[in-house]
Amino acid sequence: MNTAARQKQDPVCAPDNSSEYDIAQPLAGAMIHSLRAFGYDLATALADLIDNSIAANAKNVWLEFYWHGEQSTIAVVDDGKAMSESELLAAMRLGSRSPLDQRDPQDLGRFGLGLKTASFSQVKRLTVGTKQNQAVSVRCWDLDHVTQCGDWRLLKTGSESFVKSELPRLDPLASGTVVFWEAMDRITLQGTDTNSDRAQQQFLQRADQVKAHLAMVFHRFLDPRENVGKTPLKIWLNGNPIEAWDPFLSAEKATQLLTEEAVPLLGSRLTVRPYVLPHHTKLSAEKHRQASGVKGWTAKIARNCRRDGENNRALKAMAVYPVRIWEHSLGRDLTLARRQIKRACRAAMRSIVSAPEK
C-alpha cells in the first residue's frame, strides 16, 4: 500500500471543519532553492541520473558536454524503459515516493528526490523528455520561473535549444529518455566567455573527472567479465565509450592472482580473490595513472594507514598485538623480519606489565 492510500484510510487524516490545524505549505521559491544544497558534486550528480537509466534497464547511456560559455549544457540520453506523461509528471514531482512504499529490489532510488536534487545542485533549469509508444512527453523545472511566480509551476515545454538539439535524439530510439541541464550556474559562472580557452579547458577537465568517476562507480555494470550471459551497460561520453575501471589490473601480465578462498557468509559463500599489483616500473605511465583511481595513490595509501591504525587499536584492546611485515621482505633476508618481531614482542610485554590493574 502506498502512502496516499494509507492516508485515506487513516481517520486522523480525514478532512474536517474543526479548525484544529493549518496547512503550512512551503514557499515555492525558498524551498526549491534550499534543495540545491544536498552535497552533490558534478560527478556524483550525473551518477545519480545514470542510476535512473540503469533502473530503467537501459543498455546505452549517452552523456554529452556542450561548451558554449555561460550557456553550456549537459545532456544524458538513454534507451531504457521510458515513461508515460503521467509517469513523467510523477517523476518530476518533488518527493515522488515514500521510503515506506514497496519498491523493486533493482530500483536504486528511495525518496523520489534524486533526479531533482542531483540536477538542482548543479543547474537552474532541468528538462526531461521521454518517448514511450511513439508518444513524447516533456516537463521542465525552471528555478528562476518558480521563484518569480512563487508557485510550483512545472512547465510543459522545454527551451528552444532543447526542442531543436536534444528532443530529436529520441527519434531513432524505440523508447528512451533525455535529461537536459541548462543555466548551469554551479558549473559555468555567469559571464563566462565562449571564447575563453581557459574556461573551456576547465569545462573539459571536469568532463574527464566525471569520466573517471563513472568508470569507477559503474565498473561492475560496464565490465563484460562481470556480465557473462547478458549485455553489459555502455556509457558514452561525448561519443567515446567509458571503459570499466579495473582496480586489480587483472589484465596486466605482471599482476599476480593468488589462490581464491571461499568464505561462508550469511548462509552463502563469498569468494575472495586476492591480487598482488605490479611494481610501478612494470606499468606504463598512463596505466599507472588509470589504476590510481579518482583520488590517486596518495589517498589510497593514507586510507590504508588509517585503516591499519583503527585495526591496531581494536586488536590491542583485546590484548592482541599485530606485527605487519611486507611480503617482499620475506623473500630477502629474514634477519630483519625476526628483529621486527622481537621488538614488537618486547614492546607488547612492556605494555602489558605497565598496564594499570583493573
FENWO-V280789 format. One record per residue. N is the residue number from 1. RES is the residue in one small letter. SS is DSSP state (helix for helix, strand for strand, loop for the rest). Layout:
n-><N | N>
res-><RES | RES>
ss-><SS | SS>
This chain:
n-><1 | 2 | 3 | 4 | 5 | 6 | 7 | 8 | 9 | 10 | 11 | 12 | 13 | 14 | 15 | 16 | 17 | 18 | 19 | 20 | 21 | 22 | 23 | 24 | 25 | 26 | 27 | 28 | 29 | 30 | 31 | 32 | 33 | 34 | 35 | 36 | 37 | 38 | 39 | 40 | 41 | 42 | 43 | 44 | 45 | 46 | 47 | 48 | 49 | 50 | 51 | 52 | 53 | 54 | 55 | 56 | 57 | 58 | 59 | 60 | 61 | 62 | 63 | 64 | 65 | 66 | 67 | 68 | 69 | 70 | 71 | 72 | 73 | 74 | 75 | 76 | 77 | 78 | 79 | 80 | 81 | 82 | 83 | 84 | 85 | 86 | 87 | 88 | 89 | 90 | 91 | 92 | 93 | 94 | 95 | 96 | 97 | 98 | 99 | 100 | 101 | 102 | 103 | 104 | 105 | 106 | 107 | 108 | 109 | 110 | 111 | 112 | 113 | 114 | 115 | 116 | 117 | 118 | 119 | 120 | 121 | 122 | 123 | 124 | 125 | 126 | 127 | 128 | 129 | 130 | 131 | 132 | 133 | 134 | 135 | 136 | 137 | 138 | 139 | 140 | 141 | 142 | 143 | 144 | 145 | 146 | 147 | 148 | 149 | 150 | 151 | 152 | 153 | 154 | 155 | 156 | 157 | 158 | 159 | 160 | 161 | 162 | 163 | 164 | 165 | 166 | 167 | 168 | 169 | 170 | 171 | 172 | 173 | 174 | 175 | 176 | 177 | 178 | 179 | 180 | 181 | 182 | 183 | 184 | 185 | 186 | 187 | 188 | 189 | 190 | 191 | 192 | 193 | 194 | 195 | 196 | 197 | 198 | 199 | 200 | 201 | 202 | 203 | 204 | 205 | 206 | 207 | 208 | 209 | 210 | 211 | 212 | 213 | 214 | 215 | 216 | 217 | 218 | 219 | 220 | 221 | 222 | 223 | 224 | 225 | 226 | 227 | 228 | 229 | 230 | 231 | 232 | 233 | 234 | 235 | 236 | 237 | 238 | 239 | 240 | 241 | 242 | 243 | 244 | 245 | 246 | 247 | 248 | 249 | 250 | 251 | 252 | 253 | 254 | 255 | 256 | 257 | 258 | 259 | 260 | 261 | 262 | 263 | 264 | 265 | 266 | 267 | 268 | 269 | 270 | 271 | 272 | 273 | 274 | 275 | 276 | 277 | 278 | 279 | 280 | 281 | 282 | 283 | 284 | 285 | 286 | 287 | 288 | 289 | 290 | 291 | 292 | 293 | 294 | 295 | 296 | 297 | 298 | 299 | 300 | 301 | 302 | 303 | 304 | 305 | 306 | 307 | 308 | 309 | 310 | 311 | 312 | 313 | 314 | 315 | 316 | 317 | 318 | 319 | 320 | 321 | 322 | 323 | 324 | 325 | 326 | 327 | 328 | 329 | 330 | 331 | 332 | 333 | 334 | 335 | 336 | 337 | 338 | 339 | 340 | 341 | 342 | 343 | 344 | 345 | 346 | 347 | 348 | 349 | 350 | 351 | 352 | 353 | 354 | 355 | 356 | 357 | 358>
res-><m | n | t | a | a | r | q | k | q | d | p | v | c | a | p | d | n | s | s | e | y | d | i | a | q | p | l | a | g | a | m | i | h | s | l | r | a | f | g | y | d | l | a | t | a | l | a | d | l | i | d | n | s | i | a | a | n | a | k | n | v | w | l | e | f | y | w | h | g | e | q | s | t | i | a | v | v | d | d | g | k | a | m | s | e | s | e | l | l | a | a | m | r | l | g | s | r | s | p | l | d | q | r | d | p | q | d | l | g | r | f | g | l | g | l | k | t | a | s | f | s | q | v | k | r | l | t | v | g | t | k | q | n | q | a | v | s | v | r | c | w | d | l | d | h | v | t | q | c | g | d | w | r | l | l | k | t | g | s | e | s | f | v | k | s | e | l | p | r | l | d | p | l | a | s | g | t | v | v | f | w | e | a | m | d | r | i | t | l | q | g | t | d | t | n | s | d | r | a | q | q | q | f | l | q | r | a | d | q | v | k | a | h | l | a | m | v | f | h | r | f | l | d | p | r | e | n | v | g | k | t | p | l | k | i | w | l | n | g | n | p | i | e | a | w | d | p | f | l | s | a | e | k | a | t | q | l | l | t | e | e | a | v | p | l | l | g | s | r | l | t | v | r | p | y | v | l | p | h | h | t | k | l | s | a | e | k | h | r | q | a | s | g | v | k | g | w | t | a | k | i | a | r | n | c | r | r | d | g | e | n | n | r | a | l | k | a | m | a | v | y | p | v | r | i | w | e | h | s | l | g | r | d | l | t | l | a | r | r | q | i | k | r | a | c | r | a | a | m | r | s | i | v | s | a | p | e | k>
ss-><loop | loop | helix | helix | helix | helix | helix | helix | helix | loop | helix | helix | helix | loop | loop | loop | loop | loop | loop | loop | loop | loop | loop | loop | loop | loop | loop | helix | helix | helix | helix | helix | helix | helix | loop | loop | loop | loop | loop | loop | loop | helix | helix | helix | helix | helix | helix | helix | helix | helix | helix | helix | helix | helix | helix | loop | loop | loop | loop | strand | strand | strand | strand | strand | strand | strand | loop | loop | helix | helix | helix | loop | strand | strand | strand | strand | strand | strand | loop | loop | loop | loop | loop | loop | helix | helix | helix | helix | helix | helix | helix | helix | loop | loop | loop | loop | loop | loop | loop | loop | loop | loop | loop | loop | loop | loop | loop | loop | loop | loop | loop | loop | loop | helix | helix | helix | helix | helix | helix | helix | loop | loop | loop | loop | strand | strand | strand | strand | strand | strand | strand | strand | loop | loop | strand | strand | strand | strand | strand | strand | strand | strand | helix | helix | helix | helix | helix | helix | helix | loop | loop | loop | loop | loop | strand | loop | loop | loop | loop | helix | helix | helix | helix | helix | helix | helix | helix | helix | helix | helix | loop | loop | loop | loop | loop | strand | strand | strand | strand | strand | strand | strand | loop | loop | loop | loop | loop | loop | loop | loop | loop | loop | loop | loop | loop | loop | helix | helix | helix | helix | helix | helix | helix | helix | helix | helix | helix | helix | helix | helix | helix | helix | helix | helix | helix | helix | helix | loop | helix | helix | helix | helix | loop | helix | helix | helix | loop | loop | loop | loop | loop | loop | loop | strand | strand | strand | strand | loop | loop | strand | strand | loop | loop | loop | loop | loop | loop | loop | loop | loop | loop | loop | loop | loop | loop | strand | strand | loop | loop | loop | strand | strand | strand | strand | strand | loop | loop | strand | strand | strand | strand | strand | loop | loop | strand | strand | loop | loop | loop | helix | helix | helix | loop | loop | helix | helix | helix | helix | helix | helix | helix | loop | loop | loop | loop | helix | helix | helix | helix | helix | helix | helix | helix | helix | helix | helix | helix | helix | helix | helix | helix | helix | helix | helix | helix | helix | helix | loop | loop | loop | loop | loop | loop | loop | loop | loop | helix | helix | helix | helix | loop | loop | loop | helix | helix | helix | helix | helix | helix | helix | helix | helix | helix | helix | helix | helix | helix | helix | helix | helix | helix | helix | helix | helix | loop | loop | loop | loop>
